[in-house]
């Protein structure tokens, strides 16, 4: 049985020392609207009835993750992947609203940026032919039976 059966809703929450400031950054970046704003919690969504949101919680003890990972330092527990139409324009816009370009860039066709609270996020252009070819289920099961 799925966790929710009557409604479909999904949300992600990021911590920072200032929920309002981080929410304003993502509202500018994504063009979404802020809902339910307080000093300790802010909801952001493309519309009031979208069925998903992006929320921000104030945690006075929040420590930004380190990118790339360094032993003994806070590590990111997740990152966002945001598809853009033009990578250079997307990066320029993200920088103009307060993002920072990460020093380490592991791929030529993806840009890793850091939001004002230090959370990494990636901008990319979807190129379907770049996906790794995977065997279909019948090929996988015949290989397993061999």
N, CA, C and O atoms as a GROMACS GRO file, in nm:
protein
  584
    1UNK      N    1   0.084  -0.118   0.000
    1UNK     CA    2   0.000   0.000   0.000
    1UNK      C    3   0.089   0.125   0.000
    1UNK      O    4   0.181   0.136   0.081
    2UNK      N    5   0.062   0.217  -0.090
    2UNK     CA    6   0.140   0.341  -0.090
    2UNK      C    7   0.114   0.422   0.037
    2UNK      O    8   0.013   0.403   0.105
    3UNK      N    9   0.205   0.511   0.066
    3UNK     CA   10   0.191   0.593   0.185
    3UNK      C   11   0.068   0.682   0.180
    3UNK      O   12   0.001   0.700   0.282
    4UNK      N   13   0.037   0.738   0.065
    4UNK     CA   14  -0.080   0.827   0.051
    4UNK      C   15  -0.168   0.771  -0.059
    4UNK      O   16  -0.119   0.743  -0.168
    5UNK      N   17  -0.294   0.756  -0.032
    5UNK     CA   18  -0.383   0.699  -0.132
    5UNK      C   19  -0.486   0.797  -0.186
    5UNK      O   20  -0.538   0.775  -0.295
    6UNK      N   21  -0.519   0.904  -0.112
    6UNK     CA   22  -0.623   0.996  -0.156
    6UNK      C   23  -0.569   1.119  -0.227
    6UNK      O   24  -0.640   1.179  -0.308
    7UNK      N   25  -0.447   1.158  -0.198
    7UNK     CA   26  -0.391   1.276  -0.262
    7UNK      C   27  -0.249   1.247  -0.307
    7UNK      O   28  -0.183   1.157  -0.255
    8UNK      N   29  -0.204   1.323  -0.403
    8UNK     CA   30  -0.066   1.313  -0.446
    8UNK      C   31   0.002   1.443  -0.407
    8UNK      O   32  -0.038   1.550  -0.453
    9UNK      N   33   0.103   1.434  -0.323
    9UNK     CA   34   0.175   1.553  -0.278
    9UNK      C   35   0.319   1.512  -0.254
    9UNK      O   36   0.346   1.401  -0.210
   10UNK      N   37   0.410   1.602  -0.283
   10UNK     CA   38   0.551   1.575  -0.265
   10UNK      C   39   0.619   1.704  -0.224
   10UNK      O   40   0.586   1.811  -0.276
   11UNK      N   41   0.714   1.694  -0.132
   11UNK     CA   42   0.787   1.813  -0.092
   11UNK      C   43   0.929   1.780  -0.052
   11UNK      O   44   0.959   1.668  -0.012
   12UNK      N   45   1.014   1.877  -0.064
   12UNK     CA   46   1.154   1.867  -0.024
   12UNK      C   47   1.182   1.985   0.067
   12UNK      O   48   1.134   2.096   0.041
   13UNK      N   49   1.260   1.964   0.174
   13UNK     CA   50   1.291   2.070   0.269
   13UNK      C   51   1.442   2.087   0.278
   13UNK      O   52   1.515   1.989   0.293
   14UNK      N   53   1.488   2.210   0.269
   14UNK     CA   54   1.628   2.242   0.289
   14UNK      C   55   1.641   2.326   0.415
   14UNK      O   56   1.560   2.416   0.439
   15UNK      N   57   1.741   2.297   0.495
   15UNK     CA   58   1.770   2.376   0.614
   15UNK      C   59   1.868   2.487   0.580
   15UNK      O   60   1.947   2.476   0.486
   16UNK      N   61   1.862   2.594   0.658
   16UNK     CA   62   1.959   2.703   0.650
   16UNK      C   63   1.946   2.785   0.777
   16UNK      O   64   1.856   2.761   0.858
   17UNK      N   65   2.033   2.880   0.794
   17UNK     CA   66   2.021   2.966   0.911
   17UNK      C   67   1.914   3.073   0.889
   17UNK      O   68   1.875   3.142   0.984
   18UNK      N   69   1.864   3.090   0.766
   18UNK     CA   70   1.764   3.190   0.734
   18UNK      C   71   1.670   3.135   0.626
   18UNK      O   72   1.697   3.149   0.507
   19UNK      N   73   1.559   3.073   0.669
   19UNK     CA   74   1.464   3.012   0.575
   19UNK      C   75   1.410   3.114   0.476
   19UNK      O   76   1.396   3.084   0.357
   20UNK      N   77   1.380   3.233   0.524
   20UNK     CA   78   1.323   3.335   0.434
   20UNK      C   79   1.421   3.374   0.323
   20UNK      O   80   1.381   3.384   0.207
   21UNK      N   81   1.545   3.396   0.357
   21UNK     CA   82   1.644   3.436   0.256
   21UNK      C   83   1.664   3.326   0.153
   21UNK      O   84   1.672   3.354   0.034
   22UNK      N   85   1.673   3.201   0.198
   22UNK     CA   86   1.693   3.092   0.103
   22UNK      C   87   1.570   3.072   0.015
   22UNK      O   88   1.583   3.044  -0.104
   23UNK      N   89   1.451   3.087   0.073
   23UNK     CA   90   1.328   3.076  -0.007
   23UNK      C   91   1.322   3.186  -0.113
   23UNK      O   92   1.281   3.160  -0.226
   24UNK      N   93   1.362   3.307  -0.077
   24UNK     CA   94   1.361   3.416  -0.176
   24UNK      C   95   1.458   3.387  -0.290
   24UNK      O   96   1.428   3.415  -0.406
   25UNK      N   97   1.574   3.329  -0.258
   25UNK     CA   98   1.669   3.291  -0.363
   25UNK      C   99   1.604   3.192  -0.460
   25UNK      O  100   1.607   3.214  -0.582
   26UNK      N  101   1.544   3.084  -0.408
   26UNK     CA  102   1.483   2.984  -0.495
   26UNK      C  103   1.359   3.037  -0.566
   26UNK      O  104   1.330   2.995  -0.678
   27UNK      N  105   1.284   3.129  -0.503
   27UNK     CA  106   1.169   3.191  -0.571
   27UNK      C  107   1.219   3.268  -0.693
   27UNK      O  108   1.158   3.260  -0.800
   28UNK      N  109   1.327   3.342  -0.678
   28UNK     CA  110   1.386   3.414  -0.791
   28UNK      C  111   1.442   3.319  -0.896
   28UNK      O  112   1.421   3.338  -1.015
   29UNK      N  113   1.512   3.216  -0.851
   29UNK     CA  114   1.574   3.120  -0.942
   29UNK      C  115   1.471   3.045  -1.026
   29UNK      O  116   1.486   3.030  -1.147
   30UNK      N  117   1.364   2.997  -0.959
   30UNK     CA  118   1.265   2.912  -1.026
   30UNK      C  119   1.144   2.988  -1.078
   30UNK      O  120   1.069   2.935  -1.160
   31UNK      N  121   1.124   3.111  -1.031
   31UNK     CA  122   1.004   3.185  -1.070
   31UNK      C  123   0.879   3.133  -1.000
   31UNK      O  124   0.768   3.148  -1.052
   32UNK      N  125   0.896   3.072  -0.883
   32UNK     CA  126   0.784   3.017  -0.806
   32UNK      C  127   0.735   3.119  -0.704
   32UNK      O  128   0.797   3.224  -0.685
   33UNK      N  129   0.624   3.086  -0.637
   33UNK     CA  130   0.561   3.174  -0.539
   33UNK      C  131   0.588   3.126  -0.397
   33UNK      O  132   0.597   3.006  -0.371
   34UNK      N  133   0.599   3.221  -0.305
   34UNK     CA  134   0.617   3.189  -0.163
   34UNK      C  135   0.481   3.181  -0.096
   34UNK      O  136   0.396   3.266  -0.117
   35UNK      N  137   0.462   3.076  -0.015
   35UNK     CA  138   0.341   3.055   0.064
   35UNK      C  139   0.382   3.025   0.208
   35UNK      O  140   0.495   2.982   0.232
   36UNK      N  141   0.294   3.048   0.303
   36UNK     CA  142   0.316   3.008   0.443
   36UNK      C  143   0.450   3.054   0.498
   36UNK      O  144   0.526   2.973   0.552
   37UNK      N  145   0.480   3.179   0.486
   37UNK     CA  146   0.608   3.233   0.528
   37UNK      C  147   0.609   3.272   0.676
   37UNK      O  148   0.520   3.342   0.723
   38UNK      N  149   0.711   3.224   0.748
   38UNK     CA  150   0.737   3.267   0.885
   38UNK      C  151   0.888   3.275   0.904
   38UNK      O  152   0.963   3.248   0.810
   39UNK      N  153   0.932   3.312   1.022
   39UNK     CA  154   1.076   3.320   1.048
   39UNK      C  155   1.144   3.184   1.042
   39UNK      O  156   1.263   3.175   1.012
   40UNK      N  157   1.068   3.077   1.070
   40UNK     CA  158   1.129   2.944   1.080
   40UNK      C  159   1.091   2.849   0.967
   40UNK      O  160   1.150   2.741   0.956
   41UNK      N  161   0.994   2.886   0.884
   41UNK     CA  162   0.948   2.795   0.779
   41UNK      C  163   0.890   2.874   0.663
   41UNK      O  164   0.816   2.970   0.684
   42UNK      N  165   0.925   2.833   0.540
   42UNK     CA  166   0.868   2.894   0.420
   42UNK      C  167   0.839   2.785   0.319
   42UNK      O  168   0.921   2.695   0.298
   43UNK      N  169   0.721   2.792   0.257
   43UNK     CA  170   0.685   2.702   0.148
   43UNK      C  171   0.692   2.777   0.017
   43UNK      O  172   0.654   2.894   0.008
   44UNK      N  173   0.742   2.709  -0.085
   44UNK     CA  174   0.758   2.766  -0.219
   44UNK      C  175   0.701   2.666  -0.318
   44UNK      O  176   0.727   2.546  -0.306
   45UNK      N  177   0.623   2.712  -0.415
   45UNK     CA  178   0.565   2.623  -0.514
   45UNK      C  179   0.534   2.702  -0.641
   45UNK      O  180   0.526   2.825  -0.637
   46UNK      N  181   0.518   2.632  -0.754
   46UNK     CA  182   0.483   2.703  -0.877
   46UNK      C  183   0.342   2.761  -0.871
   46UNK      O  184   0.314   2.861  -0.938
   47UNK      N  185   0.254   2.700  -0.791
   47UNK     CA  186   0.119   2.751  -0.771
   47UNK      C  187   0.065   2.690  -0.641
   47UNK      O  188   0.122   2.595  -0.588
   48UNK      N  189  -0.044   2.745  -0.591
   48UNK     CA  190  -0.099   2.699  -0.464
   48UNK      C  191  -0.150   2.554  -0.472
   48UNK      O  192  -0.149   2.484  -0.371
   49UNK      N  193  -0.193   2.511  -0.590
   49UNK     CA  194  -0.248   2.376  -0.604
   49UNK      C  195  -0.157   2.283  -0.684
   49UNK      O  196  -0.204   2.186  -0.744
   50UNK      N  197  -0.026   2.310  -0.685
   50UNK     CA  198   0.068   2.232  -0.766
   50UNK      C  199   0.077   2.086  -0.724
   50UNK      O  200   0.102   1.999  -0.808
   51UNK      N  201   0.059   2.056  -0.595
   51UNK     CA  202   0.073   1.919  -0.548
   51UNK      C  203   0.214   1.886  -0.503
   51UNK      O  204   0.241   1.773  -0.462
   52UNK      N  205   0.302   1.982  -0.510
   52UNK     CA  206   0.438   1.966  -0.461
   52UNK      C  207   0.489   2.102  -0.420
   52UNK      O  208   0.442   2.205  -0.467
   53UNK      N  209   0.587   2.100  -0.331
   53UNK     CA  210   0.648   2.226  -0.292
   53UNK      C  211   0.792   2.206  -0.253
   53UNK      O  212   0.842   2.093  -0.244
   54UNK      N  213   0.856   2.315  -0.231
   54UNK     CA  214   0.994   2.322  -0.188
   54UNK      C  215   0.987   2.405  -0.061
   54UNK      O  216   0.943   2.519  -0.065
   55UNK      N  217   1.030   2.351   0.051
   55UNK     CA  218   1.019   2.422   0.178
   55UNK      C  219   1.158   2.448   0.236
   55UNK      O  220   1.256   2.383   0.200
   56UNK      N  221   1.162   2.545   0.325
   56UNK     CA  222   1.287   2.588   0.386
   56UNK      C  223   1.265   2.605   0.535
   56UNK      O  224   1.169   2.669   0.578
   57UNK      N  225   1.355   2.548   0.613
   57UNK     CA  226   1.345   2.554   0.758
   57UNK      C  227   1.467   2.627   0.814
   57UNK      O  228   1.579   2.607   0.768
   58UNK      N  229   1.441   2.712   0.913
   58UNK     CA  230   1.551   2.781   0.980
   58UNK      C  231   1.606   2.690   1.088
   58UNK      O  232   1.532   2.642   1.174
   59UNK      N  233   1.736   2.668   1.083
   59UNK     CA  234   1.808   2.591   1.184
   59UNK      C  235   1.929   2.673   1.224
   59UNK      O  236   2.024   2.684   1.146
   60UNK      N  237   1.928   2.730   1.344
   60UNK     CA  238   2.040   2.816   1.383
   60UNK      C  239   2.175   2.744   1.388
   60UNK      O  240   2.280   2.808   1.385
   61UNK      N  241   2.173   2.611   1.395
   61UNK     CA  242   2.297   2.534   1.402
   61UNK      C  243   2.337   2.475   1.265
   61UNK      O  244   2.432   2.398   1.256
   62UNK      N  245   2.265   2.512   1.160
   62UNK     CA  246   2.295   2.461   1.027
   62UNK      C  247   2.439   2.494   0.988
   62UNK      O  248   2.488   2.605   1.009
   63UNK      N  249   2.506   2.393   0.930
   63UNK     CA  250   2.642   2.409   0.878
   63UNK      C  251   2.639   2.366   0.731
   63UNK      O  252   2.596   2.255   0.701
   64UNK      N  253   2.684   2.452   0.640
   64UNK     CA  254   2.679   2.417   0.497
   64UNK      C  255   2.762   2.293   0.465
   64UNK      O  256   2.868   2.271   0.525
   65UNK      N  257   2.715   2.212   0.370
   65UNK     CA  258   2.794   2.097   0.327
   65UNK      C  259   2.915   2.141   0.246
   65UNK      O  260   2.921   2.255   0.198
   66UNK      N  261   3.009   2.052   0.231
   66UNK     CA  262   3.129   2.079   0.153
   66UNK      C  263   3.116   2.006   0.020
   66UNK      O  264   3.080   1.889   0.016
   67UNK      N  265   3.146   2.075  -0.090
   67UNK     CA  266   3.147   2.014  -0.223
   67UNK      C  267   3.280   2.045  -0.289
   67UNK      O  268   3.318   2.162  -0.297
   68UNK      N  269   3.352   1.942  -0.338
   68UNK     CA  270   3.321   1.800  -0.323
   68UNK      C  271   3.343   1.753  -0.179
   68UNK      O  272   3.395   1.826  -0.095
   69UNK      N  273   3.302   1.632  -0.155
   69UNK     CA  274   3.309   1.573  -0.022
   69UNK      C  275   3.451   1.573   0.033
   69UNK      O  276   3.547   1.541  -0.038
   70UNK      N  277   3.462   1.608   0.160
   70UNK     CA  278   3.589   1.605   0.231
   70UNK      C  279   3.564   1.529   0.361
   70UNK      O  280   3.471   1.559   0.435
   71UNK      N  281   3.648   1.431   0.389
   71UNK     CA  282   3.630   1.351   0.510
   71UNK      C  283   3.630   1.440   0.634
   71UNK      O  284   3.713   1.530   0.648
   72UNK      N  285   3.536   1.413   0.724
   72UNK     CA  286   3.527   1.486   0.849
   72UNK      C  287   3.453   1.618   0.841
   72UNK      O  288   3.440   1.687   0.942
   73UNK      N  289   3.405   1.655   0.723
   73UNK     CA  290   3.330   1.780   0.704
   73UNK      C  291   3.185   1.746   0.667
   73UNK      O  292   3.158   1.636   0.619
   74UNK      N  293   3.092   1.839   0.689
   74UNK     CA  294   2.952   1.810   0.654
   74UNK      C  295   2.939   1.776   0.505
   74UNK      O  296   2.992   1.846   0.419
   75UNK      N  297   2.869   1.667   0.477
   75UNK     CA  298   2.850   1.623   0.340
   75UNK      C  299   2.708   1.653   0.296
   75UNK      O  300   2.615   1.652   0.377
   76UNK      N  301   2.691   1.680   0.167
   76UNK     CA  302   2.556   1.701   0.117
   76UNK      C  303   2.479   1.570   0.129
   76UNK      O  304   2.536   1.463   0.108
   77UNK      N  305   2.352   1.579   0.162
   77UNK     CA  306   2.270   1.459   0.171
   77UNK      C  307   2.184   1.445   0.046
   77UNK      O  308   2.126   1.339   0.022
   78UNK      N  309   2.176   1.549  -0.031
   78UNK     CA  310   2.104   1.548  -0.158
   78UNK      C  311   2.145   1.671  -0.237
   78UNK      O  312   2.206   1.763  -0.182
   79UNK      N  313   2.112   1.672  -0.364
   79UNK     CA  314   2.128   1.794  -0.442
   79UNK      C  315   2.016   1.798  -0.545
   79UNK      O  316   1.956   1.696  -0.578
   80UNK      N  317   1.990   1.915  -0.596
   80UNK     CA  318   1.886   1.935  -0.696
   80UNK      C  319   1.947   1.934  -0.834
   80UNK      O  320   2.056   1.987  -0.854
   81UNK      N  321   1.878   1.874  -0.929
   81UNK     CA  322   1.913   1.880  -1.070
   81UNK      C  323   1.806   1.962  -1.139
   81UNK      O  324   1.688   1.926  -1.136
   82UNK      N  325   1.844   2.072  -1.201
   82UNK     CA  326   1.750   2.161  -1.267
   82UNK      C  327   1.784   2.170  -1.415
   82UNK      O  328   1.892   2.214  -1.452
   83UNK      N  329   1.691   2.127  -1.498
   83UNK     CA  330   1.711   2.132  -1.643
   83UNK      C  331   1.693   2.276  -1.692
   83UNK      O  332   1.600   2.345  -1.650
   84UNK      N  333   1.781   2.320  -1.780
   84UNK     CA  334   1.773   2.453  -1.840
   84UNK      C  335   1.776   2.440  -1.991
   84UNK      O  336   1.818   2.337  -2.045
   85UNK      N  337   1.731   2.544  -2.060
   85UNK     CA  338   1.733   2.543  -2.207
   85UNK      C  339   1.871   2.574  -2.262
   85UNK      O  340   1.912   2.521  -2.365
   86UNK      N  341   1.943   2.661  -2.192
   86UNK     CA  342   2.076   2.703  -2.234
   86UNK      C  343   2.165   2.706  -2.110
   86UNK      O  344   2.137   2.781  -2.016
   87UNK      N  345   2.270   2.626  -2.108
   87UNK     CA  346   2.353   2.613  -1.989
   87UNK      C  347   2.422   2.744  -1.950
   87UNK      O  348   2.420   2.782  -1.833
   88UNK      N  349   2.482   2.812  -2.045
   88UNK     CA  350   2.551   2.937  -2.013
   88UNK      C  351   2.454   3.042  -1.961
   88UNK      O  352   2.484   3.112  -1.863
   89UNK      N  353   2.337   3.055  -2.025
   89UNK     CA  354   2.237   3.151  -1.978
   89UNK      C  355   2.184   3.112  -1.841
   89UNK      O  356   2.163   3.199  -1.756
   90UNK      N  357   2.161   2.983  -1.818
   90UNK     CA  358   2.112   2.936  -1.689
   90UNK      C  359   2.210   2.966  -1.577
   90UNK      O  360   2.171   3.010  -1.469
   91UNK      N  361   2.338   2.943  -1.604
   91UNK     CA  362   2.441   2.972  -1.504
   91UNK      C  363   2.447   3.122  -1.477
   91UNK      O  364   2.453   3.164  -1.362
   92UNK      N  365   2.445   3.202  -1.582
   92UNK     CA  366   2.451   3.347  -1.565
   92UNK      C  367   2.333   3.396  -1.482
   92UNK      O  368   2.349   3.481  -1.394
   93UNK      N  369   2.214   3.344  -1.509
   93UNK     CA  370   2.096   3.385  -1.433
   93UNK      C  371   2.109   3.343  -1.287
   93UNK      O  372   2.082   3.422  -1.197
   94UNK      N  373   2.148   3.218  -1.263
   94UNK     CA  374   2.163   3.168  -1.126
   94UNK      C  375   2.263   3.254  -1.048
   94UNK      O  376   2.240   3.287  -0.932
   95UNK      N  377   2.373   3.290  -1.112
   95UNK     CA  378   2.472   3.376  -1.047
   95UNK      C  379   2.413   3.514  -1.018
   95UNK      O  380   2.444   3.574  -0.915
   96UNK      N  381   2.329   3.565  -1.107
   96UNK     CA  382   2.273   3.698  -1.089
   96UNK      C  383   2.174   3.706  -0.973
   96UNK      O  384   2.151   3.814  -0.918
   97UNK      N  385   2.113   3.591  -0.936
   97UNK     CA  386   2.018   3.592  -0.823
   97UNK      C  387   2.082   3.544  -0.693
   97UNK      O  388   2.013   3.534  -0.591
   98UNK      N  389   2.214   3.516  -0.694
   98UNK     CA  390   2.282   3.487  -0.570
   98UNK      C  391   2.352   3.354  -0.558
   98UNK      O  392   2.409   3.325  -0.452
   99UNK      N  393   2.351   3.270  -0.661
   99UNK     CA  394   2.424   3.143  -0.657
   99UNK      C  395   2.574   3.169  -0.672
   99UNK      O  396   2.616   3.276  -0.717
  100UNK      N  397   2.653   3.070  -0.633
  100UNK     CA  398   2.798   3.074  -0.656
  100UNK      C  399   2.836   2.951  -0.738
  100UNK      O  400   2.782   2.843  -0.716
  101UNK      N  401   2.927   2.968  -0.830
  101UNK     CA  402   2.976   2.855  -0.909
  101UNK      C  403   3.071   2.774  -0.823
  101UNK      O  404   3.165   2.828  -0.766
  102UNK      N  405   3.046   2.644  -0.814
  102UNK     CA  406   3.136   2.558  -0.737
  102UNK      C  407   3.272   2.550  -0.806
  102UNK      O  408   3.280   2.552  -0.928
  103UNK      N  409   3.375   2.543  -0.727
  103UNK     CA  410   3.510   2.535  -0.782
  103UNK      C  411   3.529   2.406  -0.860
  103UNK      O  412   3.590   2.406  -0.967
  104UNK      N  413   3.478   2.294  -0.807
  104UNK     CA  414   3.494   2.164  -0.871
  104UNK      C  415   3.377   2.139  -0.965
  104UNK      O  416   3.261   2.143  -0.923
  105UNK      N  417   3.407   2.113  -1.093
  105UNK     CA  418   3.307   2.085  -1.195
  105UNK      C  419   3.340   1.950  -1.259
  105UNK      O  420   3.430   1.942  -1.343
  106UNK      N  421   3.269   1.842  -1.220
  106UNK     CA  422   3.306   1.708  -1.266
  106UNK      C  423   3.264   1.675  -1.410
  106UNK      O  424   3.312   1.576  -1.466
  107UNK      N  425   3.175   1.755  -1.470
  107UNK     CA  426   3.128   1.725  -1.604
  107UNK      C  427   3.129   1.852  -1.688
  107UNK      O  428   3.104   1.962  -1.638
  108UNK      N  429   3.157   1.836  -1.818
  108UNK     CA  430   3.160   1.952  -1.908
  108UNK      C  431   3.021   2.005  -1.940
  108UNK      O  432   3.005   2.124  -1.967
  109UNK      N  433   2.918   1.917  -1.937
  109UNK     CA  434   2.785   1.958  -1.979
  109UNK      C  435   2.688   1.978  -1.862
  109UNK      O  436   2.567   1.987  -1.883
  110UNK      N  437   2.740   1.986  -1.741
  110UNK     CA  438   2.662   2.011  -1.621
  110UNK      C  439   2.739   2.115  -1.540
  110UNK      O  440   2.862   2.111  -1.535
  111UNK      N  441   2.668   2.207  -1.477
  111UNK     CA  442   2.734   2.304  -1.390
  111UNK      C  443   2.683   2.287  -1.249
  111UNK      O  444   2.562   2.288  -1.224
  112UNK      N  445   2.776   2.271  -1.156
  112UNK     CA  446   2.744   2.262  -1.015
  112UNK      C  447   2.754   2.403  -0.956
  112UNK      O  448   2.855   2.471  -0.971
  113UNK      N  449   2.647   2.444  -0.891
  113UNK     CA  450   2.643   2.575  -0.825
  113UNK      C  451   2.608   2.553  -0.679
  113UNK      O  452   2.565   2.445  -0.640
  114UNK      N  453   2.627   2.656  -0.600
  114UNK     CA  454   2.593   2.652  -0.458
  114UNK      C  455   2.492   2.762  -0.431
  114UNK      O  456   2.510   2.875  -0.474
  115UNK      N  457   2.385   2.728  -0.358
  115UNK     CA  458   2.289   2.831  -0.322
  115UNK      C  459   2.346   2.915  -0.208
  115UNK      O  460   2.453   2.882  -0.157
  116UNK      N  461   2.280   3.021  -0.165
  116UNK     CA  462   2.335   3.107  -0.060
  116UNK      C  463   2.364   3.037   0.073
  116UNK      O  464   2.446   3.084   0.151
  117UNK      N  465   2.297   2.923   0.098
  117UNK     CA  466   2.323   2.847   0.221
  117UNK      C  467   2.428   2.740   0.200
  117UNK      O  468   2.462   2.667   0.294
  118UNK      N  469   2.482   2.728   0.078
  118UNK     CA  470   2.588   2.631   0.050
  118UNK      C  471   2.541   2.497  -0.003
  118UNK      O  472   2.624   2.408  -0.024
  119UNK      N  473   2.410   2.479  -0.026
  119UNK     CA  474   2.360   2.354  -0.083
  119UNK      C  475   2.398   2.347  -0.231
  119UNK      O  476   2.370   2.441  -0.305
  120UNK      N  477   2.462   2.237  -0.275
  120UNK     CA  478   2.493   2.223  -0.417
  120UNK      C  479   2.366   2.197  -0.498
  120UNK      O  480   2.274   2.130  -0.451
  121UNK      N  481   2.362   2.249  -0.619
  121UNK     CA  482   2.258   2.213  -0.716
  121UNK      C  483   2.321   2.215  -0.853
  121UNK      O  484   2.419   2.285  -0.877
  122UNK      N  485   2.264   2.138  -0.944
  122UNK     CA  486   2.320   2.125  -1.079
  122UNK      C  487   2.224   2.181  -1.183
  122UNK      O  488   2.103   2.161  -1.174
  123UNK      N  489   2.280   2.252  -1.280
  123UNK     CA  490   2.207   2.292  -1.399
  123UNK      C  491   2.257   2.205  -1.513
  123UNK      O  492   2.377   2.180  -1.526
  124UNK      N  493   2.163   2.160  -1.597
  124UNK     CA  494   2.201   2.072  -1.707
  124UNK      C  495   2.103   2.090  -1.822
  124UNK      O  496   1.994   2.144  -1.805
  125UNK      N  497   2.144   2.044  -1.938
  125UNK     CA  498   2.057   2.038  -2.055
  125UNK      C  499   2.028   1.892  -2.080
  125UNK      O  500   2.120   1.810  -2.086
  126UNK      N  501   1.900   1.858  -2.096
  126UNK     CA  502   1.863   1.718  -2.118
  126UNK      C  503   1.902   1.676  -2.259
  126UNK      O  504   1.859   1.736  -2.358
  127UNK      N  505   1.983   1.573  -2.265
  127UNK     CA  506   2.023   1.515  -2.393
  127UNK      C  507   1.993   1.365  -2.386
  127UNK      O  508   2.076   1.288  -2.337
  128UNK      N  509   1.875   1.324  -2.434
  128UNK     CA  510   1.833   1.184  -2.418
  128UNK      C  511   1.935   1.082  -2.470
  128UNK      O  512   1.944   0.973  -2.415
  129UNK      N  513   2.012   1.116  -2.572
  129UNK     CA  514   2.109   1.020  -2.626
  129UNK      C  515   2.228   0.999  -2.534
  129UNK      O  516   2.309   0.909  -2.557
  130UNK      N  517   2.241   1.082  -2.431
  130UNK     CA  518   2.353   1.069  -2.338
  130UNK      C  519   2.330   0.960  -2.233
  130UNK      O  520   2.423   0.921  -2.162
  131UNK      N  521   2.205   0.911  -2.223
  131UNK     CA  522   2.177   0.810  -2.121
  131UNK      C  523   2.248   0.679  -2.155
  131UNK      O  524   2.264   0.645  -2.272
  132UNK      N  525   2.288   0.609  -2.053
  132UNK     CA  526   2.355   0.480  -2.070
  132UNK      C  527   2.254   0.379  -2.120
  132UNK      O  528   2.144   0.368  -2.067
  133UNK      N  529   2.291   0.304  -2.224
  133UNK     CA  530   2.203   0.198  -2.273
  133UNK      C  531   2.194   0.090  -2.168
  133UNK      O  532   2.295   0.040  -2.119
  134UNK      N  533   2.071   0.053  -2.135
  134UNK     CA  534   2.048  -0.054  -2.037
  134UNK      C  535   1.971  -0.165  -2.105
  134UNK      O  536   1.884  -0.140  -2.189
  135UNK      N  537   2.003  -0.288  -2.070
  135UNK     CA  538   1.929  -0.399  -2.132
  135UNK      C  539   1.783  -0.396  -2.089
  135UNK      O  540   1.750  -0.355  -1.978
  136UNK      N  541   1.695  -0.440  -2.181
  136UNK     CA  542   1.555  -0.447  -2.141
  136UNK      C  543   1.535  -0.564  -2.045
  136UNK      O  544   1.626  -0.644  -2.026
  137UNK      N  545   1.418  -0.575  -1.985
  137UNK     CA  546   1.393  -0.677  -1.883
  137UNK      C  547   1.414  -0.819  -1.934
  137UNK      O  548   1.465  -0.904  -1.860
  138UNK      N  549   1.377  -0.846  -2.060
  138UNK     CA  550   1.392  -0.982  -2.110
  138UNK      C  551   1.539  -1.017  -2.127
  138UNK      O  552   1.578  -1.130  -2.098
  139UNK      N  553   1.620  -0.922  -2.172
  139UNK     CA  554   1.763  -0.949  -2.186
  139UNK      C  555   1.827  -0.968  -2.049
  139UNK      O  556   1.915  -1.052  -2.032
  140UNK      N  557   1.783  -0.888  -1.952
  140UNK     CA  558   1.839  -0.900  -1.817
  140UNK      C  559   1.804  -1.033  -1.756
  140UNK      O  560   1.888  -1.094  -1.690
  141UNK      N  561   1.680  -1.080  -1.776
  141UNK     CA  562   1.640  -1.208  -1.715
  141UNK      C  563   1.707  -1.324  -1.787
  141UNK      O  564   1.740  -1.423  -1.722
  142UNK      N  565   1.728  -1.315  -1.921
  142UNK     CA  566   1.795  -1.426  -1.989
  142UNK      C  567   1.941  -1.432  -1.951
  142UNK      O  568   1.998  -1.541  -1.945
  143UNK      N  569   2.004  -1.316  -1.925
  143UNK     CA  570   2.142  -1.315  -1.879
  143UNK      C  571   2.153  -1.376  -1.741
  143UNK      O  572   2.248  -1.450  -1.711
  144UNK      N  573   2.055  -1.345  -1.655
  144UNK     CA  574   2.056  -1.397  -1.518
  144UNK      C  575   2.035  -1.548  -1.518
  144UNK      O  576   2.084  -1.618  -1.429
  145UNK      N  577   1.960  -1.599  -1.619
  145UNK     CA  578   1.932  -1.744  -1.622
  145UNK      C  579   2.051  -1.822  -1.677
  145UNK      O  580   2.057  -1.944  -1.658
  146UNK      N  581   2.143  -1.758  -1.744
  146UNK     CA  582   2.253  -1.828  -1.811
  146UNK      C  583   2.352  -1.887  -1.715
  146UNK      O  584   2.450  -1.949  -1.757
   0.00000   0.00000   0.00000
